[in-house]
Amino acid sequence: MTLPPRATIIEVGPRDGLQIEKQPIPTEAKVRLVDLLTAAGVPRIEVTSFVHPRHVPQMADAEEVLARIQRRPGTKYEALVPNARGIERALTCRVDRIVLFVAASEGFNQKNLRAGREEMLQAAREAARMAREARLPMRGGVVTAFGCPYEGRVPLEAVERVAGEYLELGCEEVTLADTVGVTNPAAVRRMLEHLKGRFPGARFGLHFHNTRGAGLANVLAGLEAGAESFDASAGGMGGCPFAPRASGNIATEDTVNMLHEMGIETGIGLPGLLQAVALAESLLGRQLPGQLLHAGIMNWDAPAA
């Protein structure tokens, strides 16, 4: 088994983790969460999204959150944008990278994004044009890459279509999202092997939900197949508000702990990360799915009981 010496973790809790919450989270609490993640050494944080507040009310304070966070040179701050209007808003803030998103399945685009896949791709083209003019780095998210709640299995050709479009638009990486947590390690390997063969030199990331308990196994399969980045959410917060039964993302702390135990560096300090997880649990008023906060970090130097 060949594994890389390092993996990049992209913390998506402040955006993907909080967007599903019904009760408004105060802006100052979101800022504090991002600041704790920054202090823990998280290299990339998806802070918010510039979607219409009518569709995702929790993200209505995107500009204010980005204005108030404490930044450090080693961390990049990203934001999700759906279209040109989203880019216009993002350009008024200090954003280091934007994230475009289009679903591979037609049904998901139509039912939840209120537009067909080709219409969503056209919106992504316009947003990408504006980002290129502003010299703003981009990554492209392929939603429902491994399965759709309305169509079931998604043809590989549909994923390839969206991924190829992103690369033509100038995205520096493409993230394949298991939006409803249905994939498995073998499918992850097949997907990456196919796409890396189809697009030599392209960088791919993965976004997993732990809906059916295969999240960390899928991370390992992705590492073996050459994925370079992994989205994760503090405490395992989140779930897509537009996908039925899509429970939380893989937990950042559990993912980082596993990688460190395997000798794979992330640059993230677990004690500081657990402070962010504890804050998230306090804000939401419940225990989150992540295990490490309550199990504890293993101290291998401690004497046996």
Wavefront OBJ file of the C-alpha trace (Angstrom):
o trace
v 0.000 0.000 0.000
v 1.534 3.301 -1.131
v 0.472 6.344 0.858
v 1.527 9.991 0.553
v 3.550 11.658 3.323
v 1.053 14.514 3.518
v -2.626 15.210 2.819
v -4.525 18.485 2.648
v -7.604 18.870 4.818
v -10.195 21.464 3.805
v -12.413 22.365 6.741
v -15.979 22.890 5.512
v -17.778 23.032 8.865
v -18.397 26.794 8.933
v -20.186 26.476 5.575
v -21.379 22.928 4.882
v -21.647 22.120 8.574
v -23.760 25.083 9.598
v -25.898 25.646 6.498
v -28.388 22.936 7.450
v -29.043 24.328 10.948
v -32.527 25.791 11.378
v -31.722 28.031 14.334
v -29.638 31.081 13.370
v -26.027 30.898 14.539
v -24.771 34.347 15.661
v -22.144 35.905 13.425
v -19.712 36.282 16.310
v -19.984 32.548 17.009
v -19.151 31.707 13.390
v -16.168 34.043 13.562
v -14.967 32.386 16.772
v -15.268 28.942 15.169
v -13.206 29.991 12.149
v -10.618 31.628 14.406
v -10.191 28.442 16.451
v -9.785 26.407 13.261
v -7.199 28.907 12.048
v -5.309 28.720 15.354
v -5.255 24.912 15.070
v -3.321 25.204 11.817
v -6.051 24.160 9.390
v -4.548 25.054 5.980
v -7.807 25.729 4.126
v -11.206 26.738 5.523
v -14.430 27.019 3.533
v -15.792 29.897 5.561
v -19.175 30.609 3.988
v -21.200 30.674 0.782
v -22.553 33.476 -1.364
v -25.900 31.888 -2.134
v -29.176 33.767 -1.953
v -30.241 34.160 1.696
v -33.740 33.019 0.768
v -32.359 29.588 -0.121
v -29.776 29.244 2.693
v -30.610 31.800 5.432
v -27.752 30.611 7.657
v -25.216 32.086 5.200
v -26.817 35.543 4.983
v -23.932 37.111 6.939
v -21.183 35.915 4.578
v -19.585 39.336 4.078
v -19.555 40.142 7.785
v -18.006 36.819 8.775
v -15.203 37.219 6.237
v -14.590 40.781 7.404
v -14.246 39.812 11.069
v -12.185 36.619 11.093
v -8.567 36.718 12.224
v -6.381 35.566 9.366
v -2.977 33.947 9.393
v -0.538 33.564 6.480
v -0.640 29.753 6.581
v -4.412 29.483 6.072
v -6.454 30.083 2.898
v -10.069 31.201 3.246
v -12.543 29.936 0.651
v -16.196 30.510 -0.184
v -18.812 28.669 -2.229
v -20.374 30.615 -5.109
v -23.212 29.490 -7.392
v -23.165 32.155 -10.102
v -22.024 35.604 -11.235
v -23.929 37.347 -8.445
v -22.091 35.188 -5.943
v -18.766 36.196 -7.486
v -19.737 39.862 -7.326
v -20.291 39.514 -3.590
v -17.135 37.453 -3.096
v -15.006 40.076 -4.832
v -15.979 42.642 -2.204
v -14.412 40.411 0.470
v -10.979 38.956 1.088
v -11.471 35.475 -0.362
v -8.458 33.360 -1.313
v -10.347 30.871 -3.480
v -13.882 30.323 -4.728
v -15.676 27.001 -5.016
v -18.029 26.420 -7.938
v -20.653 23.683 -7.737
v -22.664 21.755 -10.324
v -24.393 18.409 -9.794
v -23.445 15.574 -12.110
v -27.038 14.306 -12.067
v -29.718 16.186 -13.939
v -32.359 15.361 -11.321
v -30.457 16.985 -8.456
v -29.857 20.148 -10.480
v -33.495 20.397 -11.511
v -35.099 19.566 -8.170
v -32.863 21.458 -5.775
v -30.893 24.018 -7.757
v -33.861 24.950 -9.928
v -31.885 24.714 -13.161
v -30.683 22.003 -15.530
v -27.105 20.804 -15.581
v -26.257 22.755 -18.723
v -27.759 25.909 -17.228
v -25.702 25.391 -14.073
v -22.580 24.872 -16.171
v -23.296 28.110 -18.016
v -23.596 29.922 -14.672
v -20.267 28.374 -13.661
v -18.673 29.578 -16.911
v -19.738 33.161 -16.238
v -18.587 32.996 -12.615
v -15.265 31.492 -13.692
v -14.743 34.227 -16.256
v -15.154 36.867 -13.567
v -12.866 34.961 -11.209
v -10.166 34.677 -13.865
v -10.372 38.404 -14.547
v -9.892 39.037 -10.829
v -7.092 36.413 -10.702
v -9.009 34.551 -8.037
v -8.148 30.821 -7.770
v -10.996 28.345 -8.247
v -11.880 24.781 -7.443
v -14.866 22.967 -8.862
v -17.208 20.796 -6.848
v -18.962 17.930 -8.639
v -22.087 17.363 -6.541
v -23.678 13.858 -6.524
v -20.576 12.410 -8.174
v -21.130 8.989 -6.589
v -24.909 8.847 -6.380
v -28.079 10.934 -6.526
v -31.062 10.774 -4.136
v -33.417 11.087 -7.120
v -31.658 9.105 -9.863
v -29.577 6.548 -7.981
v -26.270 5.692 -9.643
v -24.774 8.506 -11.682
v -23.068 7.585 -14.986
v -19.322 8.112 -14.956
v -19.681 10.047 -18.190
v -21.783 12.666 -16.378
v -19.090 13.141 -13.721
v -16.421 13.324 -16.406
v -18.457 15.953 -18.268
v -18.587 18.319 -15.289
v -14.990 17.652 -14.203
v -13.708 18.313 -17.709
v -15.648 21.557 -17.916
v -14.141 22.751 -14.633
v -10.619 22.031 -15.842
v -11.263 23.905 -19.082
v -12.527 26.856 -17.042
v -9.239 27.033 -15.165
v -10.096 25.322 -11.865
v -6.884 24.272 -10.164
v -8.573 21.230 -8.623
v -11.812 19.275 -8.881
v -13.577 17.925 -5.785
v -15.785 14.855 -6.203
v -18.643 14.906 -3.700
v -20.470 11.901 -2.278
v -23.383 14.165 -1.419
v -25.613 11.498 0.119
v -22.971 9.162 1.548
v -23.572 6.164 -0.701
v -20.147 5.278 -2.071
v -17.576 2.678 -1.051
v -13.788 2.286 -1.310
v -13.863 0.237 -4.526
v -16.061 2.833 -6.260
v -13.797 5.643 -5.068
v -10.750 3.931 -6.562
v -12.535 3.269 -9.855
v -13.680 6.870 -10.128
v -10.265 8.373 -9.446
v -8.406 5.922 -11.661
v -10.731 6.714 -14.548
v -10.621 10.488 -14.155
v -6.877 10.667 -13.564
v -6.401 8.600 -16.710
v -8.781 10.859 -18.626
v -7.248 14.100 -17.307
v -3.512 13.492 -16.694
v -1.973 15.957 -14.273
v -5.309 17.189 -12.895
v -5.652 17.496 -9.127
v -8.633 15.801 -7.476
v -10.113 16.148 -4.003
v -12.885 14.226 -2.264
v -15.900 15.244 -0.199
v -17.452 12.440 1.827
v -20.480 12.164 4.068
v -20.522 9.437 6.687
v -24.212 8.647 6.185
v -23.644 4.893 5.937
v -20.451 4.656 7.981
v -17.917 4.311 5.160
v -16.401 7.801 5.359
v -12.911 7.052 6.699
v -12.612 3.869 4.625
v -13.319 6.016 1.579
v -10.625 8.474 2.665
v -8.090 5.648 2.728
v -9.175 4.506 -0.742
v -8.830 8.075 -1.987
v -5.315 8.364 -0.563
v -4.291 5.152 -2.287
v -5.767 6.347 -5.590
v -4.020 9.728 -5.563
v -6.549 12.213 -4.159
v -4.770 15.280 -2.811
v -7.366 16.978 -0.614
v -10.265 15.938 1.595
v -13.203 18.040 2.766
v -14.151 17.446 6.391
v -16.307 19.152 9.004
v -15.482 19.779 12.663
v -17.389 17.278 14.773
v -18.984 15.758 11.683
v -21.427 18.663 11.442
v -23.621 19.115 8.447
v -25.560 17.418 5.740
v -26.885 18.768 2.475
v -30.165 20.692 2.985
v -31.197 19.691 -0.544
v -30.509 15.952 -0.231
v -32.861 13.724 1.796
v -31.166 11.699 4.556
v -27.716 13.164 3.851
v -26.242 13.209 7.344
v -23.034 14.869 8.422
v -19.693 15.140 6.710
v -16.751 13.069 7.848
v -15.427 14.541 11.097
v -12.272 16.603 10.698
v -10.789 15.501 14.004
v -11.376 11.792 13.337
v -9.886 12.139 9.853
v -6.836 14.049 11.067
v -6.279 11.618 13.936
v -6.394 8.649 11.561
v -3.972 10.290 9.139
v -1.518 11.217 11.886
v -1.638 7.687 13.314
v -0.787 6.435 9.802
v 2.205 8.757 9.579
v 0.536 11.185 7.149
v 1.053 14.828 8.076
v -1.670 17.498 7.821
v -0.141 20.475 9.644
v -3.135 20.545 12.005
v -2.784 20.431 15.778
v -5.340 18.055 17.271
v -5.656 19.750 20.697
v -6.529 23.064 19.052
v -8.859 21.348 16.603
v -10.739 19.730 19.471
v -11.303 23.182 20.966
v -13.140 24.101 17.757
v -15.184 20.887 17.942
v -16.123 21.612 21.562
v -17.280 25.092 20.541
v -19.372 23.614 17.710
v -21.094 21.232 20.120
v -21.760 24.116 22.506
v -23.218 26.271 19.718
v -25.500 23.529 18.450
v -26.447 22.232 21.890
v -25.842 18.559 21.150
v -23.132 15.956 20.858
v -21.864 15.722 17.299
v -21.039 12.473 15.465
v -17.253 12.901 15.653
v -15.613 10.453 18.052
v -12.275 11.943 19.070
v -13.515 14.734 21.336
v -15.105 12.171 23.638
v -12.723 9.231 23.118
v -9.620 11.350 23.598
v -6.279 11.518 21.788
v -4.241 8.365 22.382
v -1.081 8.968 24.408
v 1.221 6.168 23.319
v 3.930 7.254 25.784
v 1.717 6.832 28.819
v 2.417 3.745 30.955
v -0.031 0.900 30.581
v -2.665 0.655 33.312
l 1 2 3 4 5 6 7 8 9 10 11 12 13 14 15 16 17 18 19 20 21 22 23 24 25 26 27 28 29 30 31 32 33 34 35 36 37 38 39 40 41 42 43 44 45 46 47 48 49 50 51 52 53 54 55 56 57 58 59 60 61 62 63 64 65 66 67 68 69 70 71 72 73 74 75 76 77 78 79 80 81 82 83 84 85 86 87 88 89 90 91 92 93 94 95 96 97 98 99 100 101 102 103 104 105 106 107 108 109 110 111 112 113 114 115 116 117 118 119 120 121 122 123 124 125 126 127 128 129 130 131 132 133 134 135 136 137 138 139 140 141 142 143 144 145 146 147 148 149 150 151 152 153 154 155 156 157 158 159 160 161 162 163 164 165 166 167 168 169 170 171 172 173 174 175 176 177 178 179 180 181 182 183 184 185 186 187 188 189 190 191 192 193 194 195 196 197 198 199 200 201 202 203 204 205 206 207 208 209 210 211 212 213 214 215 216 217 218 219 220 221 222 223 224 225 226 227 228 229 230 231 232 233 234 235 236 237 238 239 240 241 242 243 244 245 246 247 248 249 250 251 252 253 254 255 256 257 258 259 260 261 262 263 264 265 266 267 268 269 270 271 272 273 274 275 276 277 278 279 280 281 282 283 284 285 286 287 288 289 290 291 292 293 294 295 296 297 298 299 300 301 302 303 304 305
